[in-house]
Amino acid sequence: MNGETLVIGRVNAGKTSFCLRLARHLKLRELNWLVERTDGVREKRRMLLSEADAILSSDEPNRTREMQTLLLSVPRGKSDQVVRVTDSAGLMEGLHENEDVRRAMAQTLRAMIAARGIFHVVDAAALGRMLAGQSKLAQARMNALDEQMFAMGQMKDRYVILANKMDLPMAREGYRWLKAHAAKYPVVPISARDGTGFNEVRRHVWRLA
């Protein structure tokens, strides 16, 4: 897949936090980002990981409004290979009132079509809470938006589901449901907050190189 993968998910699933935790797990101190704005302008950014945490980590909805490609150097034999992990704007149902957010979501949808590989970040705790309040019949499917992302992911060369927020209540229920629902694909339980599960994530990243 030429070392490129797109990180997708609903708003506040933890996509940016996942990217920053991955960088920390790989012991990076400085981040190199390739940023593509919704108007097509591209630029390079460099910042310390500590600065990125302060700027990019936020629970504010729709904080990410541009494609942010993190360049990761991964050991491969006698040399290093560059893996590109692209953070994207979170998706949500309906038409958002903010035009910038709408453009960012449209950019994510276009990138999903073009991507060869996908990391699909799911808030396992939110999923667990949702399942707890549903009938057995309703529990047979995810909500329509995640079902669409799931269907798109299955069409890619590599598709990995990241069951995020495993440090929160009800996350185990959400994770178990994902494992049963997507039995053909890797489902990795993680917490971007405390870093659990990232040894398994690293193995998937290495396969991208």
Backbone as a chain_set.jsonl record, in Angstrom:
{"seq": "MNGETLVIGRVNAGKTSFCLRLARHLKLRELNWLVERTDGVREKRRMLLSEADAILSSDEPNRTREMQTLLLSVPRGKSDQVVRVTDSAGLMEGLHENEDVRRAMAQTLRAMIAARGIFHVVDAAALGRMLAGQSKLAQARMNALDEQMFAMGQMKDRYVILANKMDLPMAREGYRWLKAHAAKYPVVPISARDGTGFNEVRRHVWRLA", "coords": {"N": [[0.82, -1.209, 0.0], [2.135, 1.086, -0.378], [3.017, 2.453, 1.874], [1.088, 4.232, 2.843], [-1.689, 5.398, 4.652], [-5.039, 6.137, 5.7], [-6.584, 7.793, 8.381], [-9.681, 7.451, 9.734], [-12.975, 8.292, 11.043], [-15.732, 8.904, 13.311], [-16.747, 12.173, 14.53], [-14.837, 13.209, 17.284], [-13.935, 10.642, 17.85], [-11.323, 10.144, 18.365], [-9.154, 10.408, 16.592], [-6.987, 12.232, 15.989], [-5.703, 12.215, 18.468], [-4.974, 9.553, 18.484], [-3.034, 9.535, 16.399], [-1.047, 11.197, 17.525], [-0.389, 9.747, 19.824], [0.615, 7.462, 18.626], [2.941, 8.497, 17.423], [4.334, 9.155, 19.737], [4.64, 6.608, 20.832], [6.383, 5.522, 19.007], [8.57, 6.822, 19.744], [9.148, 9.401, 18.832], [10.276, 12.745, 18.864], [9.978, 15.048, 17.491], [7.628, 16.216, 15.139], [6.854, 15.744, 11.729], [4.786, 17.125, 9.495], [2.718, 16.889, 6.628], [0.549, 19.063, 5.313], [-2.641, 19.425, 3.913], [-4.819, 21.777, 2.908], [-8.357, 22.544, 2.706], [-8.708, 24.147, 0.507], [-6.881, 23.268, -1.262], [-4.264, 24.101, -0.972], [-0.977, 23.251, -0.029], [1.299, 22.541, 2.597], [4.288, 22.317, 4.601], [4.85, 21.328, 7.944], [6.599, 21.569, 10.987], [6.991, 20.481, 14.276], [7.553, 20.224, 17.806], [6.718, 17.261, 19.598], [5.568, 17.701, 22.072], [4.544, 20.276, 21.738], [2.654, 19.778, 19.762], [0.839, 18.179, 21.138], [-0.289, 20.063, 22.87], [-1.478, 21.815, 21.077], [-3.039, 20.318, 19.238], [-4.454, 18.266, 20.526], [-7.624, 17.893, 21.667], [-10.964, 18.007, 22.957], [-12.789, 19.345, 21.572], [-15.376, 19.437, 19.214], [-14.938, 18.748, 15.703], [-12.367, 19.836, 15.443], [-10.183, 19.203, 13.809], [-9.629, 20.249, 10.591], [-8.468, 19.842, 8.159], [-6.375, 17.868, 5.99], [-3.895, 16.039, 7.569], [-0.859, 14.794, 7.258], [1.193, 12.583, 8.784], [4.582, 11.907, 8.833], [6.279, 9.011, 9.26], [9.177, 7.403, 10.299], [10.19, 4.197, 9.77], [11.948, 1.346, 10.819], [13.332, -0.821, 8.43], [14.778, -3.54, 7.452], [18.073, -2.838, 6.508], [17.743, -0.171, 6.305], [15.624, 2.754, 6.751], [12.115, 3.112, 6.244], [9.645, 5.364, 5.037], [6.55, 5.878, 6.417], [3.309, 6.975, 5.765], [0.844, 8.426, 7.599], [-2.301, 9.6, 7.636], [-4.188, 11.988, 9.188], [-7.618, 12.902, 9.479], [-10.572, 14.957, 8.966], [-13.252, 14.586, 11.295], [-16.26, 12.674, 10.806], [-19.834, 13.12, 10.585], [-23.401, 12.714, 10.976], [-25.819, 14.302, 8.836], [-26.036, 17.791, 7.736], [-23.593, 20.005, 8.436], [-23.625, 23.193, 10.057], [-21.506, 24.933, 9.738], [-19.514, 26.157, 7.176], [-16.767, 25.681, 6.716], [-16.341, 23.332, 8.151], [-17.999, 21.605, 6.731], [-16.643, 21.536, 4.272], [-14.276, 20.326, 5.099], [-15.177, 17.784, 5.86], [-16.068, 16.868, 3.384], [-13.624, 16.737, 2.086], [-12.459, 14.649, 3.531], [-14.126, 12.522, 2.742], [-13.521, 12.343, 0.005], [-10.853, 11.603, 0.199], [-11.11, 9.108, 1.388], [-12.112, 7.562, -0.689], [-9.927, 7.507, -2.412], [-7.907, 6.373, -0.875], [-5.629, 3.69, -0.11], [-5.349, 2.202, 2.129], [-6.837, 1.916, 5.4], [-7.19, 3.129, 8.703], [-9.636, 2.73, 10.922], [-11.037, 4.507, 13.337], [-12.893, 3.886, 16.163], [-15.065, 4.936, 18.691], [-15.168, 3.001, 21.251], [-16.343, 2.991, 23.763], [-18.53, 4.758, 23.532], [-19.95, 3.321, 21.617], [-20.528, 1.013, 23.097], [-22.244, 2.091, 25.03], [-24.339, 2.903, 23.403], [-25.259, 0.446, 22.388], [-26.207, -0.735, 24.695], [-28.628, 0.468, 25.141], [-30.292, -0.42, 23.182], [-32.556, -2.525, 21.296], [-32.381, -6.12, 20.709], [-32.608, -6.592, 17.988], [-31.901, -4.113, 16.855], [-29.267, -4.032, 17.67], [-27.919, -5.518, 15.862], [-26.713, -4.068, 13.9], [-24.393, -1.401, 13.2], [-24.56, 2.198, 13.626], [-25.765, 4.126, 10.817], [-23.766, 5.765, 9.641], [-21.235, 4.752, 10.562], [-21.496, 2.206, 9.508], [-21.324, 2.775, 6.786], [-18.673, 3.692, 6.633], [-17.413, 1.367, 7.417], [-18.119, -0.355, 5.294], [-16.765, 0.947, 3.203], [-14.13, 0.629, 4.066], [-13.71, -2.126, 3.78], [-13.184, -2.394, 1.123], [-10.603, -1.763, 0.687], [-6.978, -2.24, 0.386], [-5.787, -2.678, 2.837], [-7.292, -2.801, 5.966], [-7.985, -1.715, 9.124], [-9.583, -1.828, 12.216], [-9.776, 0.311, 14.924], [-10.493, 0.05, 18.141], [-11.134, 2.436, 20.157], [-10.605, 4.28, 23.273], [-10.614, 2.431, 25.352], [-10.131, 2.659, 27.999], [-12.37, 3.594, 29.218], [-15.657, 3.23, 30.802], [-17.944, 0.717, 29.573], [-16.604, 0.296, 27.235], [-15.532, -2.242, 26.721], [-17.773, -3.757, 26.055], [-18.463, -2.531, 23.632], [-16.155, -3.149, 22.159], [-16.247, -6.0, 22.069], [-18.52, -6.322, 20.519], [-17.679, -5.201, 18.092], [-15.645, -7.006, 17.398], [-17.153, -9.296, 16.846], [-18.773, -8.345, 14.802], [-17.07, -7.596, 12.761], [-15.481, -9.817, 11.96], [-13.694, -10.699, 10.02], [-11.678, -8.886, 9.854], [-8.863, -7.082, 11.275], [-9.334, -6.077, 14.619], [-8.37, -3.843, 16.859], [-7.958, -3.278, 20.231], [-7.552, -0.214, 21.839], [-6.19, 2.538, 23.74], [-5.934, 5.78, 23.2], [-5.454, 7.658, 25.048], [-4.06, 6.524, 27.312], [-2.23, 4.871, 26.094], [-2.366, 2.091, 25.778], [-2.382, -0.954, 23.877], [-0.833, -0.186, 21.717], [1.442, -1.557, 20.934], [0.477, -3.584, 19.3], [-0.668, -1.961, 17.321], [1.657, -0.828, 16.292], [2.778, -3.022, 14.974], [1.028, -3.3, 12.832], [1.546, -0.894, 11.55], [4.198, -1.275, 10.764], [3.797, -3.133, 8.774], [2.976, -1.567, 6.739], [5.173, -0.436, 5.633]], "CA": [[0.0, 0.0, 0.0], [3.035, 2.225, -0.548], [3.267, 3.166, 3.119], [0.134, 5.302, 3.064], [-2.967, 4.982, 5.211], [-5.895, 7.232, 6.119], [-7.257, 7.596, 9.655], [-11.042, 7.974, 9.628], [-13.827, 8.015, 12.189], [-16.711, 9.921, 13.66], [-16.274, 13.303, 15.328], [-14.431, 12.891, 18.656], [-13.564, 9.235, 18.052], [-9.95, 10.134, 18.875], [-8.226, 10.204, 15.476], [-5.761, 13.015, 16.179], [-5.048, 11.679, 19.662], [-4.34, 8.313, 18.058], [-1.813, 9.858, 15.643], [-0.036, 11.722, 18.445], [0.059, 8.642, 20.674], [1.451, 6.612, 17.783], [4.237, 9.159, 17.323], [4.995, 9.004, 21.042], [5.0, 5.198, 20.976], [7.55, 5.308, 18.155], [9.642, 7.607, 20.378], [9.451, 10.621, 18.093], [10.232, 13.987, 19.63], [9.569, 16.105, 16.569], [6.702, 15.743, 14.127], [6.879, 16.322, 10.392], [3.45, 17.019, 8.932], [2.355, 17.456, 5.335], [-0.821, 19.524, 5.516], [-3.381, 19.833, 2.724], [-6.026, 22.49, 3.29], [-9.508, 22.262, 1.844], [-8.595, 24.92, -0.731], [-5.862, 22.642, -2.089], [-2.918, 24.569, -0.627], [-0.216, 22.293, 0.756], [2.433, 23.111, 3.306], [4.976, 21.442, 5.549], [4.939, 21.852, 9.301], [7.424, 20.811, 11.933], [6.777, 20.92, 15.648], [7.842, 19.255, 18.84], [5.55, 16.478, 19.98], [4.943, 18.372, 23.22], [3.769, 21.39, 21.192], [1.509, 19.213, 19.047], [-0.143, 17.763, 22.146], [-0.972, 21.248, 23.395], [-2.234, 22.487, 20.022], [-3.94, 19.465, 18.472], [-5.292, 17.418, 21.372], [-8.762, 18.654, 22.16], [-12.269, 17.364, 22.863], [-13.67, 20.225, 20.808], [-15.803, 18.797, 17.968], [-14.512, 19.303, 14.413], [-11.129, 20.606, 15.589], [-9.375, 18.934, 12.621], [-10.351, 20.723, 9.402], [-7.585, 19.695, 7.007], [-5.657, 16.606, 5.988], [-2.603, 16.183, 8.232], [-0.128, 13.557, 7.04], [2.348, 12.411, 9.65], [5.625, 11.093, 8.21], [6.891, 8.172, 10.28], [10.321, 6.619, 9.852], [10.053, 2.851, 10.324], [13.073, 0.478, 10.438], [13.001, -1.872, 7.467], [16.054, -4.085, 7.018], [19.235, -2.008, 6.813], [17.394, 1.24, 6.135], [14.306, 3.14, 7.246], [11.092, 3.438, 5.264], [8.718, 6.386, 5.506], [5.14, 5.526, 6.397], [2.468, 8.17, 5.831], [-0.421, 8.225, 8.296], [-3.007, 10.86, 7.413], [-5.326, 12.34, 10.026], [-8.659, 13.549, 8.667], [-11.69, 15.556, 9.7], [-14.256, 13.637, 11.734], [-17.521, 12.673, 10.071], [-21.052, 13.094, 11.381], [-24.609, 12.71, 10.168], [-26.448, 15.583, 8.572], [-25.296, 18.887, 7.122], [-23.108, 20.902, 9.48], [-23.931, 24.601, 9.776], [-20.276, 25.657, 9.435], [-19.051, 25.817, 5.831], [-15.419, 25.118, 6.8], [-16.483, 21.943, 8.591], [-18.562, 20.856, 5.601], [-15.561, 21.323, 3.302], [-13.335, 19.366, 5.676], [-15.794, 16.466, 5.762], [-16.039, 16.495, 1.971], [-12.238, 16.366, 1.806], [-12.272, 13.313, 4.091], [-14.832, 11.55, 1.9], [-12.726, 12.154, -1.223], [-9.64, 10.868, 0.567], [-11.504, 7.719, 1.64], [-12.248, 6.892, -1.981], [-8.61, 7.348, -3.014], [-6.963, 5.7, 0.029], [-5.401, 2.258, -0.295], [-5.467, 1.569, 3.435], [-7.609, 2.718, 6.352], [-7.349, 2.897, 10.131], [-10.97, 3.214, 11.278], [-11.086, 4.714, 14.782], [-14.254, 3.831, 16.696], [-15.194, 5.165, 20.133], [-15.765, 1.761, 21.746], [-17.176, 3.295, 24.931], [-19.79, 5.309, 23.022], [-20.654, 2.215, 20.98], [-21.06, 0.175, 24.159], [-23.403, 2.765, 25.629], [-25.428, 2.871, 22.434], [-25.781, -0.918, 22.319], [-26.906, -1.053, 25.942], [-29.972, 1.031, 25.105], [-30.997, -0.853, 21.978], [-33.135, -3.863, 21.235], [-31.509, -7.121, 20.093], [-32.648, -6.404, 16.544], [-31.122, -2.919, 16.517], [-27.865, -4.293, 17.953], [-27.324, -6.279, 14.769], [-26.019, -3.162, 12.989], [-23.886, -0.142, 13.699], [-25.325, 3.298, 13.044], [-25.601, 4.175, 9.363], [-22.511, 6.391, 9.252], [-20.139, 3.808, 10.755], [-21.692, 1.127, 8.546], [-20.794, 3.237, 5.509], [-17.215, 3.676, 6.732], [-17.04, -0.037, 7.455], [-18.239, -0.875, 3.936], [-15.683, 1.523, 2.417], [-12.88, 0.027, 4.499], [-13.574, -3.48, 3.265], [-12.777, -2.332, -0.269], [-9.213, -1.324, 0.625], [-5.94, -3.258, 0.493], [-5.594, -2.957, 4.259], [-8.317, -2.146, 6.773], [-7.83, -2.047, 10.541], [-10.485, -1.112, 13.103], [-9.162, 0.641, 16.21], [-11.517, 0.248, 19.182], [-10.482, 3.407, 21.024], [-11.171, 4.667, 24.572], [-10.801, 1.232, 26.153], [-9.987, 3.025, 29.406], [-13.646, 4.117, 29.712], [-16.727, 2.246, 31.019], [-18.736, 0.224, 28.447], [-15.777, 0.097, 26.047], [-15.378, -3.675, 26.459], [-18.97, -4.195, 25.332], [-18.314, -2.06, 22.261], [-15.082, -3.919, 21.513], [-16.725, -7.355, 21.786], [-19.443, -6.241, 19.397], [-16.877, -4.981, 16.886], [-14.965, -8.26, 17.064], [-18.135, -10.195, 16.243], [-19.335, -7.737, 13.607], [-16.023, -7.476, 11.731], [-14.618, -10.959, 12.274], [-12.696, -10.917, 8.968], [-10.704, -7.797, 9.834], [-8.256, -6.834, 12.587], [-9.944, -5.112, 15.528], [-7.336, -3.655, 17.877], [-8.404, -2.446, 21.353], [-6.519, 0.751, 22.205], [-6.545, 3.784, 24.42], [-5.015, 6.85, 22.81], [-5.167, 8.442, 26.252], [-3.014, 5.931, 28.157], [-1.235, 4.196, 25.265], [-2.497, 0.644, 25.697], [-2.699, -1.508, 22.568], [-0.038, 0.37, 20.623], [2.381, -2.547, 20.41], [-0.215, -4.202, 18.167], [-0.759, -0.936, 16.28], [2.978, -0.696, 15.668], [2.966, -4.131, 14.031], [0.287, -2.973, 11.614], [2.266, 0.202, 10.89], [5.358, -1.843, 10.113], [3.368, -3.813, 7.556], [2.754, -0.552, 5.71], [6.467, 0.022, 5.089]], "C": [[0.849, 1.252, 0.0], [3.176, 3.072, 0.705], [2.292, 4.266, 3.421], [-1.163, 4.75, 3.637], [-3.715, 6.197, 5.74], [-6.574, 6.861, 7.43], [-8.626, 8.254, 9.575], [-11.817, 7.66, 10.909], [-14.824, 9.14, 12.404], [-16.037, 11.071, 14.41], [-16.001, 12.826, 16.76], [-14.181, 11.405, 18.905], [-12.155, 9.112, 18.598], [-8.897, 9.939, 17.809], [-6.905, 10.94, 15.672], [-4.993, 12.525, 17.399], [-4.356, 10.36, 19.347], [-3.027, 8.582, 17.341], [-0.704, 10.343, 16.565], [0.492, 10.628, 19.364], [0.945, 7.685, 19.889], [2.846, 7.201, 17.653], [5.021, 9.008, 18.623], [5.468, 7.561, 21.247], [6.238, 4.861, 20.153], [8.736, 6.164, 18.588], [10.089, 8.798, 19.532], [9.372, 11.811, 19.039], [9.753, 15.154, 18.792], [8.684, 15.505, 15.486], [6.913, 16.486, 12.815], [5.521, 16.058, 9.75], [3.438, 17.567, 7.507], [0.874, 17.803, 5.426], [-1.432, 19.93, 4.184], [-4.687, 20.47, 3.164], [-7.149, 22.185, 2.315], [-9.493, 23.056, 0.549], [-7.5, 24.395, -1.65], [-4.442, 23.073, -1.795], [-2.236, 23.545, 0.277], [0.975, 22.991, 1.415], [3.034, 22.073, 4.241], [5.028, 22.122, 6.91], [5.817, 20.941, 10.137], [7.157, 21.368, 13.321], [7.18, 19.823, 16.607], [6.564, 18.518, 19.208], [4.821, 17.124, 21.151], [4.086, 19.553, 22.766], [2.513, 20.881, 20.494], [0.429, 18.773, 20.018], [-0.965, 18.945, 22.633], [-1.885, 21.871, 22.351], [-3.348, 21.617, 19.455], [-4.865, 18.61, 19.315], [-6.407, 18.254, 21.979], [-10.027, 17.821, 22.037], [-13.275, 18.211, 22.085], [-14.077, 19.544, 19.505], [-15.273, 19.53, 16.742], [-13.262, 20.167, 14.523], [-10.24, 20.427, 14.352], [-10.168, 19.302, 11.373], [-9.477, 20.696, 8.153], [-6.899, 18.345, 7.107], [-4.264, 16.833, 6.576], [-1.869, 14.856, 8.135], [1.137, 13.541, 7.884], [3.338, 11.464, 8.978], [6.364, 10.334, 9.302], [8.02, 7.362, 9.671], [10.301, 5.274, 10.564], [11.234, 1.996, 9.873], [12.612, -0.641, 9.513], [14.307, -2.419, 6.906], [17.204, -3.185, 7.452], [18.941, -0.513, 6.688], [16.016, 1.499, 6.746], [13.381, 3.444, 6.074], [10.154, 4.477, 5.869], [7.291, 5.9, 5.322], [4.332, 6.807, 6.578], [1.13, 7.809, 6.463], [-1.157, 9.566, 8.287], [-4.223, 10.995, 8.32], [-6.342, 13.103, 9.183], [-9.743, 14.137, 9.557], [-12.696, 14.478, 10.074], [-15.557, 13.789, 10.966], [-18.704, 12.622, 11.033], [-22.249, 13.102, 10.446], [-25.1, 14.132, 9.926], [-25.508, 16.607, 7.965], [-24.879, 19.88, 8.202], [-23.331, 22.357, 9.072], [-22.705, 25.404, 9.361], [-19.722, 25.21, 8.085], [-17.656, 25.193, 5.853], [-15.454, 23.65, 7.218], [-17.033, 21.08, 7.467], [-17.486, 20.563, 4.557], [-14.572, 20.28, 3.804], [-13.891, 17.95, 5.59], [-15.795, 15.965, 4.315], [-14.635, 16.056, 1.565], [-11.953, 14.959, 2.337], [-12.927, 12.26, 3.211], [-14.081, 11.294, 0.599], [-11.478, 11.336, -0.933], [-9.95, 9.397, 0.837], [-11.598, 6.929, 0.336], [-10.87, 6.582, -2.564], [-7.657, 6.501, -2.173], [-6.833, 4.217, -0.302], [-5.53, 1.507, 1.022], [-6.153, 2.503, 4.413], [-7.432, 2.203, 7.769], [-8.682, 3.536, 10.525], [-11.06, 3.296, 12.795], [-12.548, 4.767, 15.23], [-14.198, 4.077, 18.2], [-15.927, 3.965, 20.723], [-16.67, 2.008, 22.941], [-18.529, 3.843, 24.499], [-20.623, 4.217, 22.35], [-21.281, 1.303, 22.036], [-22.282, 0.782, 24.811], [-24.605, 2.721, 24.694], [-26.067, 1.487, 22.388], [-26.603, -1.265, 23.547], [-28.345, -0.559, 25.925], [-30.799, 0.585, 23.922], [-31.609, -2.231, 22.149], [-32.144, -4.822, 20.579], [-31.467, -6.946, 18.579], [-31.784, -5.225, 16.136], [-29.63, -3.152, 16.731], [-27.165, -5.053, 16.836], [-26.537, -5.399, 13.814], [-25.459, -1.973, 13.753], [-24.81, 0.965, 13.193], [-24.933, 3.447, 11.573], [-24.247, 4.738, 8.94], [-21.333, 5.426, 9.405], [-20.279, 2.61, 9.817], [-21.128, 1.514, 7.183], [-19.27, 3.244, 5.515], [-16.69, 2.246, 6.736], [-17.072, -0.645, 6.054], [-17.118, -0.343, 3.043], [-14.348, 0.873, 2.78], [-12.644, -1.351, 3.93], [-13.093, -3.514, 1.821], [-11.291, -2.008, -0.422], [-8.23, -2.496, 0.761], [-5.711, -3.657, 1.944], [-6.595, -2.125, 5.06], [-8.187, -2.642, 8.209], [-8.792, -1.193, 11.342], [-9.796, -0.917, 14.447], [-10.273, 0.96, 17.2], [-10.909, 1.126, 20.266], [-11.272, 3.632, 22.318], [-11.492, 3.454, 25.44], [-10.607, 1.486, 27.641], [-11.303, 3.48, 30.026], [-14.675, 3.004, 29.927], [-17.481, 1.946, 29.723], [-17.907, -0.026, 27.193], [-15.621, -1.383, 25.716], [-16.574, -4.23, 25.705], [-18.897, -3.77, 23.872], [-17.271, -2.839, 21.494], [-15.553, -5.321, 21.152], [-17.687, -7.354, 20.597], [-18.682, -6.051, 18.086], [-16.18, -6.26, 16.439], [-15.918, -9.233, 16.375], [-18.628, -9.672, 14.899], [-18.336, -7.716, 12.451], [-14.994, -8.585, 11.9], [-13.501, -11.172, 11.245], [-11.557, -9.913, 9.01], [-10.096, -7.6, 11.222], [-9.028, -5.775, 13.366], [-9.008, -4.991, 16.723], [-7.878, -2.773, 18.995], [-7.291, -1.512, 21.797], [-7.091, 1.826, 23.132], [-5.513, 4.818, 24.009], [-4.631, 7.684, 24.019], [-4.014, 7.84, 27.057], [-2.014, 5.069, 27.392], [-1.35, 2.694, 25.183], [-2.883, 0.22, 24.279], [-1.792, -1.065, 21.45], [1.119, -0.522, 20.181], [1.775, -3.257, 19.204], [-0.367, -3.211, 17.023], [0.564, -0.807, 15.54], [3.228, -1.815, 14.661], [2.21, -3.876, 12.726], [0.968, -1.848, 10.844], [3.475, -0.348, 10.149], [4.983, -2.561, 8.803], [3.099, -2.841, 6.416], [4.042, -0.177, 4.991], [6.901, -0.831, 3.903]], "O": [[0.376, 2.34, 0.327], [3.426, 4.274, 0.618], [2.619, 5.171, 4.189], [-1.677, 3.741, 3.153], [-3.101, 7.171, 6.175], [-7.081, 5.749, 7.58], [-8.73, 9.464, 9.373], [-11.374, 6.871, 11.744], [-14.759, 10.186, 11.758], [-14.9, 10.948, 14.865], [-16.82, 12.134, 17.364], [-14.212, 10.958, 20.052], [-11.813, 8.107, 19.221], [-7.845, 9.362, 18.083], [-5.833, 10.35, 15.538], [-3.766, 12.431, 17.366], [-3.28, 10.077, 19.875], [-2.017, 7.941, 17.632], [0.452, 9.949, 16.408], [1.688, 10.583, 19.654], [1.918, 7.156, 20.427], [3.834, 6.476, 17.763], [6.227, 8.763, 18.605], [6.557, 7.325, 21.77], [7.045, 4.02, 20.548], [9.76, 6.229, 17.909], [11.267, 9.156, 19.522], [8.502, 11.87, 19.908], [9.195, 16.123, 19.308], [8.96, 14.418, 14.979], [7.123, 17.699, 12.797], [5.156, 14.911, 9.494], [4.071, 18.582, 7.218], [0.039, 16.915, 5.598], [-0.83, 20.68, 3.416], [-5.557, 19.802, 3.722], [-6.922, 21.639, 1.236], [-10.179, 22.694, -0.407], [-7.215, 24.99, -2.689], [-3.5, 22.475, -2.314], [-2.836, 23.038, 1.225], [1.569, 23.909, 0.85], [2.39, 21.094, 4.619], [5.225, 23.333, 7.01], [5.782, 19.717, 10.012], [7.104, 22.583, 13.514], [7.154, 18.641, 16.267], [5.468, 19.075, 19.141], [3.591, 17.095, 21.212], [3.026, 19.808, 23.338], [1.441, 21.474, 20.616], [-0.759, 18.967, 19.762], [-2.182, 18.847, 22.79], [-2.946, 22.397, 22.687], [-4.458, 22.092, 19.217], [-5.957, 18.261, 18.867], [-6.154, 19.207, 22.715], [-10.153, 17.016, 21.114], [-14.445, 17.852, 21.955], [-13.205, 19.109, 18.753], [-15.167, 20.756, 16.729], [-13.111, 21.132, 13.773], [-9.614, 21.384, 13.896], [-11.237, 18.747, 11.12], [-9.718, 21.441, 7.202], [-6.847, 17.746, 8.181], [-3.537, 17.721, 6.13], [-2.204, 13.902, 8.837], [2.028, 14.374, 7.719], [2.977, 10.35, 8.597], [6.999, 10.938, 10.166], [7.839, 6.709, 8.643], [10.384, 5.205, 11.791], [11.509, 1.918, 8.676], [11.622, -1.32, 9.786], [14.882, -1.835, 5.988], [17.3, -2.812, 8.621], [19.817, 0.313, 6.943], [15.337, 0.577, 7.197], [13.811, 3.965, 5.045], [9.902, 4.468, 7.074], [6.875, 5.555, 4.216], [4.639, 7.624, 7.445], [0.38, 6.99, 5.932], [-0.685, 10.545, 8.864], [-5.169, 10.212, 8.23], [-5.973, 13.858, 8.284], [-9.813, 13.846, 10.751], [-12.969, 13.57, 9.289], [-15.914, 14.884, 10.531], [-18.581, 12.136, 12.158], [-22.131, 13.452, 9.271], [-24.831, 15.041, 10.711], [-24.336, 16.326, 7.712], [-25.731, 20.525, 8.814], [-23.238, 22.706, 7.895], [-22.835, 26.439, 8.706], [-19.487, 24.02, 7.872], [-17.387, 24.268, 5.087], [-14.693, 22.829, 6.705], [-16.585, 19.95, 7.271], [-17.429, 19.457, 4.02], [-14.087, 19.451, 3.033], [-13.154, 17.014, 5.28], [-15.554, 14.786, 4.057], [-14.476, 15.112, 0.79], [-11.283, 14.168, 1.673], [-12.335, 11.21, 2.962], [-14.009, 10.154, 0.139], [-11.091, 10.477, -1.726], [-9.128, 8.53, 0.54], [-11.206, 5.764, 0.278], [-10.667, 5.516, -3.145], [-6.689, 5.96, -2.709], [-7.796, 3.573, -0.719], [-5.792, 0.305, 1.027], [-6.07, 3.724, 4.284], [-7.511, 1.0, 8.018], [-8.827, 4.757, 10.463], [-11.15, 2.269, 13.469], [-13.333, 5.58, 14.742], [-13.372, 3.489, 18.899], [-17.157, 3.911, 20.703], [-17.666, 1.306, 23.115], [-19.562, 3.442, 25.035], [-21.845, 4.185, 22.491], [-22.425, 0.872, 21.891], [-23.246, 0.08, 25.113], [-25.74, 2.529, 25.13], [-27.292, 1.373, 22.353], [-27.584, -2.003, 23.455], [-29.195, -1.111, 26.623], [-31.875, 1.128, 23.669], [-31.224, -2.997, 23.033], [-31.174, -4.384, 19.962], [-30.421, -7.128, 17.957], [-31.017, -5.318, 15.177], [-28.808, -2.538, 16.051], [-25.945, -5.213, 16.865], [-25.77, -5.911, 12.998], [-25.972, -1.587, 14.803], [-25.733, 0.703, 12.422], [-23.891, 2.949, 11.146], [-23.643, 4.246, 7.986], [-20.521, 5.291, 8.489], [-19.271, 2.056, 9.378], [-20.524, 0.687, 6.5], [-18.64, 2.855, 4.532], [-15.656, 1.95, 6.136], [-16.153, -1.37, 5.67], [-16.576, -1.082, 2.221], [-13.53, 0.597, 1.902], [-11.508, -1.714, 3.627], [-12.641, -4.556, 1.344], [-10.777, -1.982, -1.54], [-8.599, -3.59, 1.189], [-5.47, -4.826, 2.246], [-6.728, -0.918, 4.861], [-8.27, -3.842, 8.472], [-8.826, 0.027, 11.177], [-9.291, -1.873, 15.037], [-10.914, 2.007, 17.113], [-10.251, 0.631, 21.182], [-12.431, 3.236, 22.441], [-12.489, 3.433, 26.162], [-10.892, 0.611, 28.458], [-11.36, 3.729, 31.23], [-14.578, 1.947, 29.303], [-17.636, 2.825, 28.875], [-18.437, -0.506, 26.19], [-15.581, -1.744, 24.54], [-16.42, -5.071, 24.819], [-19.226, -4.548, 22.976], [-17.463, -3.16, 20.321], [-15.29, -5.79, 20.045], [-17.671, -8.268, 19.773], [-19.013, -6.679, 17.081], [-16.129, -6.564, 15.247], [-15.532, -9.916, 15.426], [-18.871, -10.445, 13.972], [-18.729, -7.808, 11.288], [-13.792, -8.33, 11.974], [-12.472, -11.765, 11.569], [-10.573, -10.063, 8.285], [-10.731, -7.911, 12.229], [-9.338, -4.707, 12.838], [-8.871, -5.93, 17.508], [-8.23, -1.621, 18.74], [-6.191, -1.971, 22.104], [-8.304, 1.983, 23.274], [-4.354, 4.746, 24.418], [-3.593, 8.345, 24.014], [-3.091, 8.556, 27.444], [-1.047, 4.585, 27.979], [-0.496, 2.06, 24.563], [-3.605, 0.927, 23.576], [-1.957, -1.524, 20.319], [1.723, -0.26, 19.141], [2.458, -3.505, 18.211], [-0.208, -3.588, 15.862], [0.593, -0.69, 14.315], [3.825, -1.582, 13.61], [2.701, -4.201, 11.645], [0.967, -1.852, 9.614], [3.751, 0.068, 9.024], [5.764, -2.586, 7.852], [3.006, -3.248, 5.258], [4.008, 0.338, 3.874], [7.961, -0.59, 3.324]]}, "num_chains": 1, "name": "protein.A"}
